[in-house]
Amino acid sequence: MHERGTDGAERLMLPDSAAQGGQIPNNARLPVLLHRGATPPGDPAAAEALFARHGWPPAWRNGIYDFDHYHPNAHEALAIARGHVRVRLGAEAGVTLDLAAGDVVVLPAGTAHRNSASPTTCWWSAPTRPATHPSSSPPAPASVSAPCTPFPPRPTRPATR
């Protein structure tokens, strides 16, 4: 299901990949939130400021892995600070989206994500809060210049945290 809320955010409900023979659960209860143009394109500081206003500590800078991975116990926010990227959300059962600088995606815990053959792009990422929080719905973004850091080493198995 893909719909637009009154706040302008696109809401995507992704099917349970594990129920369809995959290995990734996605989140059957909470939608992925896509806020297009949430930050000024080309301004990494605006992405950091956005996350700081929500109390989302920085956890990752730069690209996104080219294999499906997810975080079972934490929501995650991703901001595209520069360039563009094609991502697949939801593993085999999910959707492929083209995102551009200024877009912000909030992923509920359990949602698979991967770079789907895009050139290296500067991403800014931060966990939002543990998925066990009483109000477990990820918050929507409200609308320091730093360069991208080197891409971290590829883990030997999909990241789960």
C-alpha positions in Angstrom: 0.0 0.0 0.0 1.3 3.5 -0.9 -0.6 6.6 0.2 0.1 10.2 0.9 -0.8 11.6 4.4 -2.2 15.1 5.1 1.3 16.1 6.2 2.6 15.4 2.7 4.5 12.2 3.7 4.2 9.2 1.6 3.3 6.1 3.6 4.3 2.7 2.4 3.1 -0.5 4.1 5.5 -3.3 3.1 4.5 -7.0 3.1 6.2 -9.5 5.3 9.0 -10.9 3.2 9.5 -13.8 5.6 5.9 -14.9 5.0 6.6 -15.0 1.3 9.7 -17.2 1.6 12.2 -14.4 2.3 14.3 -13.9 5.4 13.4 -10.4 6.4 10.2 -9.6 8.4 9.7 -5.9 7.4 7.2 -4.2 9.8 3.6 -5.3 9.4 2.3 -2.6 11.8 4.1 0.6 10.9 4.6 2.2 7.5 7.8 3.5 6.0 7.5 7.3 5.9 9.0 9.1 2.9 9.3 12.9 3.1 10.5 14.3 -0.3 12.3 17.6 -0.1 12.5 17.6 3.7 15.9 19.2 3.7 17.7 21.6 1.3 19.5 19.6 -1.4 23.3 19.5 -1.0 23.2 20.6 2.6 24.4 17.8 4.9 24.3 20.2 7.8 20.5 20.5 7.4 20.1 16.7 7.6 22.2 16.7 10.8 20.2 19.6 12.2 16.9 17.8 11.4 18.0 14.7 13.2 19.3 16.7 16.2 16.0 18.5 16.5 14.4 15.1 16.9 17.0 13.8 19.3 18.3 11.2 16.8 22.0 10.7 17.5 24.2 10.3 14.4 25.1 6.7 13.8 26.1 6.5 10.1 27.4 8.7 7.3 27.8 7.9 3.7 26.4 5.1 1.5 24.0 2.3 2.1 25.0 -1.3 1.7 24.2 -3.1 -1.6 22.6 -6.1 0.2 19.3 -6.3 2.1 19.8 -5.6 5.8 17.6 -4.4 8.6 17.6 -3.4 12.3 15.3 -5.6 14.4 15.0 -3.4 17.4 15.5 0.2 16.2 13.7 2.5 13.8 16.1 4.3 11.4 16.0 7.6 9.6 17.9 8.1 6.3 18.5 11.5 4.7 19.9 11.9 1.2 22.2 14.9 1.5 23.7 14.9 -2.0 23.1 13.2 -5.3 20.5 10.5 -5.8 20.1 6.8 -5.1 17.8 4.0 -6.1 16.9 1.9 -3.0 14.9 -1.2 -2.5 12.9 -1.2 0.7 11.3 -4.4 2.0 13.6 -7.0 0.4 12.1 -9.3 -2.2 8.5 -8.4 -1.4 9.2 -4.6 -1.3 9.4 -1.6 -3.6 12.2 0.2 -5.4 12.3 4.0 -5.0 14.4 6.7 -6.6 15.4 9.2 -4.0 17.2 12.5 -4.4 19.1 15.0 -2.2 16.7 16.5 0.4 14.6 13.3 0.8 14.2 11.7 4.2 13.0 8.1 4.8 12.0 6.9 8.2 12.2 3.1 8.4 10.4 1.2 11.2 12.3 -1.6 12.9 12.6 -4.7 10.8 12.4 -2.9 7.4 14.9 -4.2 4.8 16.8 -1.6 2.8 19.6 -1.7 0.3 21.3 0.4 -2.4 20.0 -1.0 -5.7 22.9 -0.3 -8.2 23.2 3.5 -7.6 26.5 5.3 -7.7 28.0 6.2 -4.3 25.9 8.9 -2.8 26.2 10.8 0.5 23.7 9.6 3.0 23.1 10.7 6.5 21.5 8.2 8.9 20.5 8.0 12.5 18.5 5.6 14.6 15.3 7.3 15.8 14.6 5.4 19.0 14.2 1.8 20.2 11.2 0.0 18.6 10.0 -0.9 22.1 9.2 2.7 23.0 5.6 3.1 24.2 4.7 5.3 21.2 6.5 3.1 18.7 5.4 5.0 15.6 8.5 6.8 14.1 8.2 10.6 14.3 7.9 12.7 11.1 10.8 15.1 10.4 10.4 18.8 10.7 12.1 20.8 8.2 27.3 22.2 10.5 28.6 21.5 7.0 30.5 18.2 6.9 31.9 16.1 4.1 31.0 12.5 3.6 33.2 10.0 5.4 34.6 6.9 3.8 32.3 4.0 3.3 32.6 1.6 6.3 34.0 -1.9 5.7 31.4 -4.4 4.5 30.3 -6.6 7.4 30.6 -10.4 7.0 26.9 -10.9 7.5 23.9 -8.6 7.3 23.8 -5.9 10.0 21.2 -6.5 12.7 21.0 -4.3 15.7 
